[in-house]
């Protein structure tokens, strides 16, 4: 499959490239959620968390960690990381990517919990989660 992120990796689509390694690329998204918001992607196409090989996932996350450390050693106080995998998660581009949202104390970006679940359902919900996690045929 080919996508806009693959085109960015090949230099066929314009993007503000911020950093790269042999296997990964970091660039500014079209829409920002915070100052310095960026995406880190593998240069090879993998649609989501569900099909990316472990070695490539590790390369992406190592790049994410390196970038995050550099940001926090300059003038940012922390980072939020986000990955959306699958249609229900509103994955906007079918190419695995991790958002890095640099944060500053008092920046007023609200990414905190805002759940509409009934707290009386907590036991039932997490029993279903435990059941899903105990499925041995999925790695």
N, C-alpha and C positions, 0 to 999 in steps of 0.2 A: 504494500500500500504506500501511497505517496500523499503527503499532506503539506500544509503551509510551513510547519516546523522543519520538515525535510528540505523544503525549498530554501529556508533560511540557512540551514547547515551547508547547502551547496552554493550559497551566495546568489541565488536566483531571486530571492525576496529580500527587500531591505529590512534591516533591523538594527537597533542600537546594541551592538555586541559589547558586553561588559567584561567578560572573562571566558577563557576556554582551556580545556585540557585536550589530550589526544582523543578522548572518548566522549566528552561532554561540552556543552555550550551554555553560557549564561547571557541572557539578553533582557532588555526592558520590554514589558508587555505594552500593548496598545492602551489598555485601561489600567490605571494604578489604584491600589487600595491604600498605599502608604508612600511616603517619601522614600525613594530608593528601591521600591518594589521591583523584583526581577523574577525570571523563570530560569530554571536549570533543567536541561533536557539531555538525553543521550543523543549522540549524533546519528546512531542507527535507529530505524523506526521500530518502536514497540508501542502498541496501542495503549496499554494501561499497566497498572501494578500486577495484573493477573497474568501477563505474558512476558514481562521483562525478565531476562535471565539474572540470576543472583549476582553474578560478577558485574554485570552492567549496572544493576541497582546499587551495588556497593560503590561503584565508581561515581554514580550520580550523587549518592548521599555523602561521599567523602568530599566532593566538590561543594556541595551545599554546606557542609560543616566548615570547610576552609573559608568560604566566602563569609559565612556567619561570624566566624572568629575575627576575620579582618574587619568586618563592619563594626563589631563590638569593641575592637581595640582602637577604633577611630572615634567617631562622635555619636554612635548609636548605643542604646542601653540594652537591647535585646532583639530577638526576632520571633516572628510567628512563621511556621511552616504549614503549607497546605498542599494536599494532593487530592484531586477528585478523579476517581476511577469508575467509569461506567455511567450510563445514561441517567440513572436515578440520582447520581451524585453531581449531576450537571457538568460533566466533563465537556468542556467547550471545544477542545481540539483533540482528535483521536491519536495523540502522540504523548506518551508518558512525560509528565513534567511536574516539577515541584516549585511552588511559589515560595519565595522568601520575602517576607514583609518586615523590613527593618522597623524597629520601634524606638521611641524616646519616651522617657518618663513624662506623663502628662499629655501625650499626643492625642488623646481622646478618641482613638480608633477603638471601637467596641467590638471585639471578637469573642466576648464572653458567652457563657451558656445562656441560652434563651429557649428553653424547652417547653413544648406544649403537652408533654406527656403527663398523665395523671400519676402522681406519686404513689397512689395506692396500687398501681400496676407494676411497680418496680420489681417485686419478686418474680412475677410472671415473665416480665420482659427479660430479666437476666437469667432466668431458668432456660428460656429459649436460646439466649446467647451461649450459655454453658453447653447446651445440647449441640449447637452448631460447631462450637470449638472442639468438641470431643469426636467429631467425625474424622475417622482415621484414614479415609481414602482420598483426602485432599491435603496436599502439602502446603 
